[in-house]
Amino acid sequence: MALSFSTTLRNNRLDQITSAVGGSGSLRIYSGTAPANVGAALSGNTLLAELALNSTFAPAASGGTLSLNQITQDTSANATGEASFFRLLTSGGTAIVQGTVGTSGADLNLNSVSISSGAAVSVTAFTITEANS
């Protein structure tokens, strides 16, 4: 039998992400093989785009889902490449969350994973769902 957590516990775990990221963090999108975990150093990865998070990261989680507030568009991507993973960082640059990037079925889905230097990159919605309901 799989673990099952109450909605309250799932919401509390998600709200810890909001607390950890704090105000004015960023979403960085990278190419290359993702590090083993969010605490591992980047290794040969290229920063493709960096988007500013809202000064208020997200409202309280509800129903086991955390919906991020508006994410500011990166009006000029840093580099050209295929997006493969992202990191959510604090305003001080500490990585808090790492996940996959794709066009469907990934942690962060974009219209296209092909990013061109100087092009605009935007995320219109971003939700994180806590599993094991």
N, C-alpha and C positions, 0 to 999 in steps of 0.2 A: 504494500500500500504506500502511495506517495504521501509526503508531508502535506498537511493542509493548515494554513494560517488564517486567523480571523482577519476580516477586513481592516479592523482597527490596527492590528499589528502590521499588516501590509502597508497601510497609509503611513504609519509612523516610520517605517523603514524608508519609504520614498521621501518623506519630509526631511530625513537626515541628509539626503542628497542636496536638497535646497539649502539646508544649514551649512553643509560642507562647501558648496560652491560659493555661497555668500552673494554679495552684490557685485555687479559689473564684471562677471567672469567672461569667458570666451569659449567658443566652439571652434576647434581646429580640425581641419580635414586633411588627411595625409594619404600619400601613395606608398606602396611597398608592403612588405609583410609586417603585420601588426606585432608589437612586442608581446611576450607571453602573458602579460597582465598590465594593468594600469600603472603599477609601481615600477615597472621595468623601463630602462632607458630606451630612447629611440635609437635605431641603428640603421643608418643609411636611408631613412625615410625622408620624403620631400614634403614640406608643408605646402599644400596647394591653395588653401584658403583659410582665413580667420574671420569669424563672424562674432560681433559683440553681442553678449547676452544682455537682456534687460537688467536694469539695476535691481529690480525685484525679480529674481529667477523664476519663481512659479508660485501660484496660490497653493494652499494646502491640498494635499492629495485627497482624492475622493474615489471610492469604489475600487481601490487598488491601482489607480492610475494617476500619474503626475503629468500635467500638461504645462509645458514651459510657456512663459510669456513671450511676447514678440522677440524675435531674433533679428538684429540689424544686418541687412545685406552687406556682403563684402563687394564693394563696387569695382574692385580690381584684384582678381585672383593673383596670388603670389607666384604661381608656377603652372606649367602645363603637365598633366599626367592623369592617370586613372585613380580615382578615389577608392580606397579600400578600407580605411578605418577612420574613426574620429576620436577625439578626446574633449571632454568638458573640463575646463580649468577654472581655478579661482582667479581673482584679479591679480594675485601674486604669481600666477603661472604654475601652481601645483595641480597636477592631473588628478581628477576625482573619479571620472567615469571614462571607460573606453569601450567602443563597440564597433560593429561592422557597418560598412556603407555599401549600398547596392541600389538597384532600381526597384526591387521588390523582395520581400522576405528578409530584409536586413534590419539591424537595429535603427539605422537611419536610412531612409529611402529618398533618393534624389531622382529628378527626371532623367538625368544622365550622369554616369560616373566619370565621363570625360570632361575634364576641367581645363580651360585654356587660360594661360597667363594674360592678365589684363581684363578678362571677361568678368561679368557680374555673377556672383554665386549667392543664391538665397535659399532659405528654408522657411516654408510658410507655416508649418506646424511640426511640433516635436512632442511626442508623448512617451513616457516610460511606464511600463506595466509591471507590477510586482506579481510574479506567478504564485502558484500553490494556493489557490483559493479553495 
